[in-house]
């Protein structure tokens, strides 16, 4: 089993933005971050995973095979977390089905 450091949701969000933009500067602008911290986060993610995700070019970045493999999984993880948060929010906004006060209304 491969052991790696925990990857944060922020790192996955940043990775997806860099992969989609193909450029760290544009991704930083999209994320409302400055470029150096975003670059550090991408290097940290690569270090944690033990693979290079991007090829750095003079014009930006290009996904390497490990990055191309990670991208759809990162998108799915982020979508799942967002869906779970929405479901939890909805569950907290709805009255429970077995509320005894709800059952007793209308009885004299």
C-alpha positions as CSV (number, residue, x, y, z in Angstrom):
1,X,0.0,0.0,0.0
2,X,1.3,3.4,-0.9
3,X,1.5,5.8,2.0
4,X,1.2,9.5,1.3
5,X,0.6,12.6,3.4
6,X,-3.0,13.9,3.6
7,X,-4.1,16.0,0.6
8,X,-6.3,18.9,1.5
9,X,-9.4,19.9,-0.3
10,X,-7.8,23.3,-0.9
11,X,-4.9,21.6,-2.7
12,X,-7.4,19.7,-4.9
13,X,-9.3,22.9,-5.7
14,X,-6.0,24.6,-6.5
15,X,-4.8,21.7,-8.7
16,X,-8.1,21.7,-10.7
17,X,-7.8,25.4,-11.3
18,X,-4.2,25.2,-12.4
19,X,-5.0,22.2,-14.7
20,X,-8.0,23.9,-16.2
21,X,-6.3,27.3,-16.7
22,X,-3.0,25.8,-17.9
23,X,-1.3,28.7,-16.3
24,X,-0.5,29.3,-12.6
25,X,-0.9,33.1,-12.9
26,X,-4.4,32.8,-14.4
27,X,-5.3,30.1,-11.9
28,X,-4.1,32.4,-9.1
29,X,-6.3,35.2,-10.4
30,X,-9.3,32.9,-10.6
31,X,-8.7,31.7,-7.0
32,X,-8.0,35.3,-5.8
33,X,-4.5,34.3,-4.6
34,X,-1.1,35.5,-5.5
35,X,1.0,33.3,-7.7
36,X,3.9,32.3,-5.3
37,X,1.7,30.6,-2.7
38,X,-0.2,28.8,-5.4
39,X,3.0,27.5,-6.9
40,X,4.2,26.4,-3.5
41,X,0.9,24.5,-2.9
42,X,1.3,22.7,-6.3
43,X,4.9,21.7,-5.4
44,X,3.7,20.6,-2.0
45,X,1.0,18.5,-3.6
46,X,3.5,16.9,-6.0
47,X,5.8,16.2,-3.0
48,X,3.0,14.6,-1.0
49,X,1.9,12.4,-3.9
50,X,5.5,11.6,-4.9
51,X,4.9,12.4,-8.6
52,X,5.1,15.4,-10.9
53,X,1.7,16.5,-12.0
54,X,2.7,19.3,-14.4
55,X,5.4,20.0,-16.9
56,X,6.4,23.7,-16.4
57,X,6.8,25.5,-19.7
58,X,7.6,29.1,-20.6
59,X,3.9,29.7,-21.4
60,X,2.4,27.9,-18.4
61,X,1.9,24.3,-17.4
62,X,0.9,21.1,-19.1
63,X,-0.6,18.0,-17.3
64,X,1.7,15.0,-17.2
65,X,0.1,11.5,-17.1
66,X,-0.2,11.5,-13.2
67,X,-1.9,14.9,-13.3
68,X,-4.3,13.8,-16.1
69,X,-5.2,10.8,-14.0
70,X,-5.7,12.9,-10.9
71,X,-7.8,15.6,-12.6
72,X,-11.2,13.7,-13.0
73,X,-10.8,12.2,-9.5
74,X,-10.1,15.6,-8.0
75,X,-13.2,17.0,-9.7
76,X,-15.3,14.1,-8.5
77,X,-14.0,14.5,-4.9
78,X,-14.8,18.2,-4.9
79,X,-18.2,17.6,-6.4
80,X,-18.9,14.9,-3.8
81,X,-17.9,17.1,-0.9
82,X,-20.1,20.0,-2.2
83,X,-23.0,17.6,-2.6
84,X,-22.5,16.2,0.9
85,X,-22.4,19.8,2.3
86,X,-25.7,20.6,0.4
87,X,-27.4,17.5,1.7
88,X,-26.3,18.2,5.3
89,X,-27.6,21.8,5.0
90,X,-30.9,20.6,3.6
91,X,-31.2,18.0,6.4
92,X,-30.6,20.7,9.0
93,X,-33.2,23.0,7.4
94,X,-36.0,20.3,7.4
95,X,-38.0,19.3,10.5
96,X,-37.4,15.8,11.5
97,X,-40.0,13.2,10.4
98,X,-40.6,11.8,13.8
99,X,-41.1,15.1,15.7
100,X,-43.7,14.3,18.5
101,X,-45.0,17.8,18.4
102,X,-45.8,17.5,14.7
103,X,-47.8,14.3,15.3
104,X,-49.8,15.7,18.2
105,X,-51.1,18.8,16.2
106,X,-54.7,18.5,15.4
107,X,-55.6,16.1,18.2
108,X,-57.9,17.3,20.9
